[in-house]
Amino acid sequence: MMGNNVIAETMFRHDPGTILYAPLRTAIYETASGRVQISIDQPSSKFASFGDPRIAEVGAQLDAKVAELLRLMTLPVPPALITA
């Protein structure tokens, strides 16, 4: 799991149910073919489901943070994380 309690609180104050998705589930593992794989929940899809634009905005900001983390690690950034 990865997250930031300060960011999580900005959503929790509007809906305590957000704590189900913060911190985000993350997995780094080796596939059967020997490749390393990273998997993470897409923040915006989880937090938009609460129907509160304040929470959805935090989810979109987290998408950008995850995208930047992947860039810094020189990993491909999925198109779904790239904001227009």
URJOJO-V782557 format. One line per field, one symbol per residue. phi: phi as a letter, one per 30 degrees, with the letter a starting at -180 (. if undefined). psi: psi as a letter, one per 30 degrees, with the letter a starting at -180 (. if undefined). Layout:
phi=???
psi=???
This chain:
phi=.babdddeddcedcaeddddcbdddbbbacdddjddbcbbddedddddddicddddddedddedddededdddhcdcdedccdd
psi=kkajeeeeefeefejfffffgjlkkkkklklfggkkkkkkkjeeeeffffgjfeeeeeeeeeeeeeeeeeefghlkkkeffkl.
